[in-house]
Amino acid sequence: MPEIEPIIETTRAVLIGRSPLGREDAFLFDHALRVMRVADRLSTCAEVRSWRINRFALQVAALFHQAATVRLDEERRTSTVYAAATMSAEDVKEYSAELAGDRLGGKVTTRQLDLVQEIIRRAHDAGIDLAEAKILSDADSLDDIGTLGVWRDLRRHILEGRAVEDTVRAWRRREQYGYWEARVRDAFNLETARRLAESRLGAARAFMQQLEAEFDASDFADAEEDS
């Protein structure tokens, strides 16, 4: 399998943007690395042992699957004409595939690049029949669930200037409407990924319960009982 490290360095140059404070923002690059690692682990699990999987193309596609996001954010901030906010998920996938083509030309074979772009374009499609796209979809969805998903919500809320109460309230609404159960049921192609999502969701719930207890000081009751 070709070396992935040079591709990671290429991706870093694409995915590192600027934070609201004007510093380097590694958020999307960090996400891409996590998705790549999870996708690679899923590609070797027992459930897919009989599948024919191009692990290198899967890793590269994972690195570039949301590459358009940084560019769209830049255009949203700097252009008064380009309506980046109105772009659909399909548009983002297409733009990301194009970026992969632009940045990887000469670094991977034409056949590999064609497969990488196809994986990006097919990820999260209904009724996916491309093995690598199924795995990428599951790896990407896993990054939204569990404590990583909570961390992403907290990051967004902090940047938007929201309070802890807003985060707790948003979590309660999702629980009330069965949002997470629906995600676990519908967002995954592999049972291995679904079981991992359920485990991660349990950890996230424990964290949010503690956050809520500390927010409203209800944990004092436990402290008084122990005294």
C-alpha positions in Angstrom: 0.0 0.0 0.0 1.4 3.5 -0.9 2.6 5.7 1.9 -0.2 7.9 3.4 2.1 10.4 5.2 2.8 12.5 2.1 -0.9 12.7 1.4 -1.5 13.8 5.0 0.9 16.7 4.5 -0.8 17.7 1.3 -4.2 17.6 3.1 -2.8 19.7 6.0 -2.1 22.5 3.5 -5.7 22.4 2.3 -7.6 21.9 5.6 -5.8 24.3 8.0 -7.8 27.5 7.9 -7.9 30.6 10.0 -9.8 30.7 13.3 -12.0 33.6 14.3 -9.0 34.8 16.4 -6.8 34.9 13.2 -4.8 31.9 14.3 -4.4 28.6 12.5 -7.6 26.5 12.8 -6.8 22.7 12.8 -10.4 21.7 13.5 -11.2 20.3 10.1 -7.8 18.7 9.7 -8.2 17.0 13.1 -11.6 15.8 12.0 -10.2 14.3 8.8 -7.4 12.5 10.6 -9.9 11.0 13.0 -12.2 9.8 10.2 -9.3 8.4 8.4 -8.2 6.4 11.4 -11.7 5.1 12.1 -12.3 4.2 8.4 -9.1 2.3 8.3 -10.0 0.3 11.4 -13.5 -0.4 10.1 -11.9 -1.6 6.8 -10.2 -4.4 8.6 -13.0 -5.6 10.9 -14.4 -9.1 10.7 -17.7 -7.9 9.2 -16.1 -6.7 6.0 -13.4 -9.4 5.7 -14.9 -10.7 2.4 -15.1 -7.2 0.8 -12.6 -6.0 -1.7 -11.4 -2.7 -0.2 -8.8 -0.3 -1.4 -7.5 0.9 1.9 -5.3 3.5 0.5 -8.0 5.1 -1.6 -10.3 5.0 1.4 -7.7 6.7 3.6 -7.2 9.5 1.0 -10.9 10.0 0.5 -11.4 10.3 4.3 -8.7 13.0 4.4 -10.4 15.0 1.6 -14.1 14.2 2.2 -14.9 17.7 3.6 -12.0 19.6 2.1 -14.4 22.1 0.5 -15.5 23.3 4.0 -12.4 25.5 4.5 -12.7 27.1 1.1 -16.4 27.7 1.6 -15.9 29.3 4.9 -13.2 31.6 3.4 -15.5 32.6 0.5 -18.4 33.2 2.9 -16.3 35.6 4.9 -14.7 37.4 2.0 -17.2 37.4 -0.9 -20.3 39.5 -1.0 -21.5 37.6 -4.1 -20.8 33.9 -3.5 -23.6 32.3 -1.4 -21.5 29.5 0.2 -24.1 29.0 2.9 -26.6 27.9 0.3 -24.5 25.0 -1.0 -26.0 21.6 -0.5 -24.3 18.5 0.9 -24.0 17.2 -2.6 -22.3 20.5 -3.7 -19.8 20.2 -0.9 -19.0 16.6 -1.8 -18.5 17.6 -5.4 -16.3 20.5 -4.5 -14.3 18.3 -2.2 -13.8 15.7 -4.9 -12.6 18.5 -7.2 -10.1 19.7 -4.6 -8.8 16.2 -4.2 -8.3 16.1 -8.0 -6.5 19.4 -8.0 -4.1 18.6 -5.1 -3.4 15.0 -5.7 -2.6 15.1 -9.5 0.8 13.5 -9.9 0.9 12.2 -6.3 -1.4 9.2 -6.9 -2.2 7.2 -10.0 -5.1 8.2 -12.2 -6.9 5.0 -11.2 -6.5 5.7 -7.5 -7.6 9.3 -7.9 -10.7 8.3 -9.8 -11.6 5.9 -7.0 -10.9 8.6 -4.3 -13.2 11.0 -6.0 -15.9 8.4 -6.5 -15.8 7.5 -2.7 -16.1 11.2 -1.7 -19.1 11.7 -4.1 -20.9 8.5 -3.0 -20.4 8.9 0.8 -23.7 9.2 2.7 -25.7 8.3 -0.4 -28.9 6.3 0.1 -28.4 2.7 -1.0 -24.6 3.0 -1.3 -23.1 0.0 -3.2 -19.5 1.1 -3.1 -17.7 -0.6 -0.2 -15.3 2.2 0.5 -18.1 4.8 0.5 -20.1 2.8 3.0 -17.1 2.7 5.4 -16.3 6.4 5.0 -20.0 7.2 5.7 -19.9 5.2 8.9 -16.6 6.7 10.0 -17.8 10.2 9.4 -21.1 9.6 11.2 -19.2 8.2 14.2 -17.4 11.5 14.6 -20.8 13.1 15.3 -21.7 10.7 18.1 -20.2 10.3 21.6 -18.0 12.7 23.4 -16.4 13.9 20.1 -19.9 15.0 19.1 -20.4 16.8 22.4 -17.0 18.5 21.9 -18.0 19.7 18.5 -21.2 21.1 19.8 -19.4 22.8 22.7 -16.9 24.3 20.3 -19.6 25.7 18.1 -21.6 27.1 21.0 -18.6 28.7 22.5 -17.7 30.4 19.2 -21.3 31.6 19.0 -21.2 33.0 22.5 -23.8 30.7 23.9 -24.0 29.7 27.6 -23.8 26.2 29.2 -27.6 26.3 29.6 -28.0 26.5 25.8 -25.9 23.4 25.3 -27.8 21.5 28.0 -31.1 22.6 26.5 -30.1 21.5 23.0 -29.0 18.1 24.3 -32.3 17.7 26.2 -34.3 18.4 23.0 -32.4 15.8 21.1 -33.0 13.3 23.8 -36.7 14.1 24.0 -37.2 13.7 20.2 -35.2 10.5 20.0 -32.7 12.1 17.8 -29.8 9.9 18.8 -31.7 6.7 18.6 -32.7 7.6 15.0 -29.1 8.4 14.1 -27.8 5.1 15.5 -30.6 3.2 13.7 -30.3 5.0 10.3 -26.9 6.5 9.9 -24.8 3.3 9.7 -24.1 0.5 7.2 -22.1 -1.7 9.4 -23.2 -3.4 12.6 -19.7 -2.9 14.0 -20.0 0.9 13.6 -23.5 0.8 15.0 -22.4 -1.0 18.2 -19.5 1.5 18.5 -22.0 4.4 18.1 -24.1 3.0 20.9 -21.1 2.7 23.2 -20.0 6.2 22.4 -23.5 7.6 22.9 -23.5 6.1 26.4 -20.3 7.9 27.3 -21.7 11.2 25.9 -24.9 10.8 27.9 -22.8 10.3 31.1 -20.8 13.4 30.3 -23.9 15.5 29.6 -25.6 14.3 32.8 -22.6 15.5 34.7 -22.5 18.8 32.9 -26.2 19.4 33.7 -25.7 18.5 37.3 -22.8 20.9 37.7 -24.7 23.6 35.8 -27.7 23.6 38.1 -25.7 22.5 41.2 -27.8 19.4 41.7 -24.6 17.4 42.4 -24.5 19.1 45.8 -27.2 16.7 47.0 -24.8 13.8 46.4 -22.0 15.6 48.2 -24.2 16.3 51.3 -25.2 12.6 51.5 -21.6 11.6 51.6 -20.7 14.0 54.3 
